[in-house]
């Protein structure tokens, strides 16, 4: 498949998927999600790939999340699914591919972009990276992996802080809370990520696959929550409440949310 929104490279027993939309801080659309799923599925069955790296083009952002986009008339059926459904499929694919997936976070990992790095097996972050959620400010949410699984990593109180306050956190702060595995200077990000992967791809692929499945087992029930949350989010998008939050964010003002309590 020829990709438009991502770059897919294979080298030294690994695959690297790069969201290639730097002009919009790698914000993803339905097409981007479909292409990422397709690339991961290709890596899944490719015996030349022992691990997968996810990153974003440029230095400003890993990805700042998603925006629904009109789909071309000749698009594949999967590209015409509601964005929450495609996003759920992407997260599930990252979790279930029997190979380690490593996020190389090179800038802002916000909203859906933050959720993507949360579900990756490991995260290497640039010292200039910023992490956070914006959902309740802009009229969206992730009531699945982005919240329930996040709480397993950073703890209940900190996860609630992420979502209730919508603050941004530095890479060093995220390292201290166990949300990322390492922090390096921006110009060393891919070098350090490749060093980690150099070690991983030398290890038994069957052992790694079994370990990944074991790590996932305890939180496997979140898949059901994520699926239900995706349906709820699709319905919520059309409400006056969500529209008011989105409009207020675009207009740089506080949303009039009191009337929806």
C-alpha positions in Angstrom: 0.0 0.0 0.0 1.2 3.5 -0.8 0.9 5.8 2.2 0.0 9.5 2.2 -0.1 10.5 5.9 2.7 8.3 7.3 6.1 7.0 6.4 6.8 3.3 6.8 10.5 2.2 6.9 12.1 -1.1 7.7 15.8 -1.4 8.8 17.9 -3.5 11.1 15.1 -5.9 12.1 12.6 -3.1 13.0 9.9 -1.0 11.4 9.4 2.7 12.0 6.1 4.4 11.5 6.2 8.2 11.3 3.1 10.3 11.3 4.1 12.7 8.5 1.8 15.7 8.9 4.3 18.2 10.5 2.5 21.3 9.2 -0.5 20.5 11.5 1.6 19.1 14.4 0.9 15.6 13.1 -2.8 15.8 13.9 -4.3 12.6 12.6 -7.4 12.1 10.4 -9.3 8.9 9.5 -6.8 8.3 6.7 -3.9 8.6 9.1 -5.4 6.1 11.5 -6.2 3.6 8.7 -2.6 3.9 7.4 -1.1 3.4 10.9 -3.3 0.3 11.4 -2.3 -1.1 8.0 1.4 -0.5 8.7 1.2 -2.2 12.1 -0.6 -5.2 10.6 2.1 -5.4 8.0 4.8 -5.4 10.7 2.8 -8.0 12.7 3.3 -10.7 10.0 6.7 -9.6 8.7 9.4 -12.0 9.9 12.0 -9.3 9.2 10.5 -7.0 11.9 11.2 -7.7 15.6 9.9 -4.4 17.0 8.1 -1.3 15.9 8.9 2.4 16.6 6.1 5.1 16.4 7.1 8.7 16.1 6.1 12.0 14.5 7.7 14.0 11.7 9.6 17.2 12.7 10.4 18.5 16.2 7.2 20.2 17.3 4.9 17.2 17.9 4.6 13.5 18.3 0.9 14.1 17.5 -1.6 16.4 19.1 -4.6 14.0 18.5 -7.2 13.8 15.9 -9.6 15.7 13.8 -12.5 14.2 11.8 -12.0 14.8 8.1 -14.1 14.3 5.0 -13.1 11.1 3.3 -12.5 10.7 -0.4 -15.2 9.1 -2.4 -12.9 6.2 -3.3 -11.7 5.6 0.2 -11.8 2.2 1.7 -14.7 1.3 3.9 -12.6 1.3 7.0 -11.6 4.9 6.4 -15.3 5.9 6.5 -15.8 4.6 10.0 -16.3 7.2 12.8 -13.0 8.4 14.1 -13.5 7.0 17.6 -14.0 3.5 16.1 -10.8 3.8 14.0 -8.9 5.2 17.0 -10.0 2.2 19.1 -8.8 -0.2 16.4 -5.4 1.5 16.4 -5.0 1.3 20.2 -6.1 -2.4 20.1 -3.6 -3.1 17.4 -0.7 -1.5 19.3 -1.6 -3.6 22.3 -2.1 -6.9 20.6 0.7 -7.0 17.9 3.0 -9.6 19.4 6.1 -7.4 19.1 7.2 -4.5 21.3 6.0 -1.1 20.2 8.2 1.8 21.3 7.0 5.5 21.1 9.7 8.0 20.3 8.1 11.2 21.5 9.7 14.2 19.9 7.4 17.1 20.9 3.8 17.5 22.0 1.9 14.3 22.8 -1.5 15.7 23.6 -5.0 14.3 23.6 -5.3 11.2 21.4 -1.5 11.5 20.8 -0.9 11.1 24.4 -3.2 8.1 24.6 -1.2 6.5 21.7 2.1 6.7 23.7 0.3 5.5 26.9 -0.6 2.2 25.2 2.9 1.7 23.7 5.1 -0.8 25.4 7.9 1.7 26.0 8.3 5.4 25.6 11.5 7.3 24.9 11.0 11.1 25.2 12.8 14.1 24.0 13.6 16.6 26.9 11.5 19.1 25.0 8.4 16.8 24.9 5.2 17.8 26.6 2.4 15.4 27.6 -1.2 16.0 28.6 -4.9 15.8 27.9 -7.4 18.4 26.7 -10.6 16.4 26.3 -12.9 18.1 28.8 -11.7 21.5 27.6 -12.5 20.9 23.9 -15.5 18.6 24.1 -14.1 15.1 23.9 -12.8 12.3 26.2 -11.2 8.9 26.3 -12.9 6.8 28.9 -10.9 3.7 28.0 -7.2 3.2 27.7 -6.6 6.9 28.0 -8.0 7.0 31.5 -8.4 3.5 33.0 -5.0 2.2 31.7 -3.3 5.6 32.4 -4.4 5.1 36.0 -2.6 1.8 36.2 0.6 3.5 35.1 0.6 6.7 37.1 -1.9 5.9 39.8 -5.5 7.0 40.3 -4.9 10.5 41.7 -2.4 11.5 39.0 -4.6 10.1 36.2 -7.6 12.1 37.5 -5.4 15.2 37.6 -4.4 14.6 33.9 -8.1 14.7 32.9 -9.7 17.0 35.4 -7.1 19.8 35.1 -5.9 19.3 31.5 -2.4 20.4 32.5 0.7 19.8 30.4 3.6 17.9 31.9 7.3 17.9 31.0 9.2 14.8 29.9 11.1 14.9 33.2 7.9 15.0 35.2 6.6 12.1 33.2 9.8 10.1 33.9 9.3 10.6 37.6 5.7 9.3 37.5 6.7 6.3 35.4 4.9 7.4 32.3 8.0 7.4 30.1 11.1 5.1 30.3 13.9 7.6 29.4 14.5 11.2 28.5 17.2 12.4 26.2 18.2 15.5 24.3 16.1 16.2 21.2 19.0 15.4 18.8 19.6 12.1 20.5 16.0 10.8 20.4 16.2 8.4 17.5 19.7 7.3 18.4 18.6 6.4 21.9 15.4 4.7 20.7 17.4 2.6 18.2 19.8 1.6 21.0 16.9 0.2 23.0 15.5 -1.6 20.0 19.0 -3.0 19.1 18.8 -4.9 22.4 15.1 -5.9 22.0 15.5 -7.4 18.5 18.3 -9.7 19.8 16.0 -11.4 22.2 13.7 -14.4 21.7 10.6 -13.2 19.7 8.4 -15.9 21.3 9.4 -14.9 24.8 8.7 -11.3 24.0 5.3 -12.1 22.5 4.4 -14.2 25.6 5.6 -11.5 28.0 3.6 -8.8 26.1 0.4 -11.0 26.3 1.1 -11.5 30.0 1.6 -7.8 30.7 -1.7 -7.1 28.8 -3.7 -9.8 30.5 -4.4 -7.9 33.8 -5.8 -4.8 31.9 -7.5 -6.8 29.1 -10.9 -5.8 30.4 -10.2 -2.2 29.4 -10.7 -3.3 25.7 -14.4 -3.7 26.5 -14.5 -0.3 28.2 -12.7 1.3 25.3 -15.2 -0.1 22.8 -18.2 1.2 24.8 -16.5 4.5 25.4 -16.0 4.9 21.6 -19.7 4.5 21.0 -20.4 7.0 23.8 -17.9 9.5 22.4 -19.4 9.2 18.9 -22.8 10.2 20.4 -21.3 12.9 22.6 -19.7 14.7 19.6 -23.1 15.7 18.3 -24.4 17.3 21.6 -24.7 21.0 22.2 -22.3 20.5 25.2 -19.5 19.1 23.1 -20.0 21.8 20.4 -19.9 24.6 23.0 -16.6 23.3 24.4 -15.1 23.0 21.0 -16.2 26.4 19.9 -15.0 28.0 23.1 -11.6 26.4 22.7 -11.3 27.7 19.2 -12.4 31.2 20.3 -9.9 31.1 23.2 -12.6 31.7 25.9 -14.1 29.7 28.8 -16.9 27.4 27.7 -20.4 28.1 29.1 -20.8 24.7 30.7 -22.9 25.5 33.8 -26.1 25.0 31.8 -25.2 21.4 31.1 -24.8 20.3 34.7 
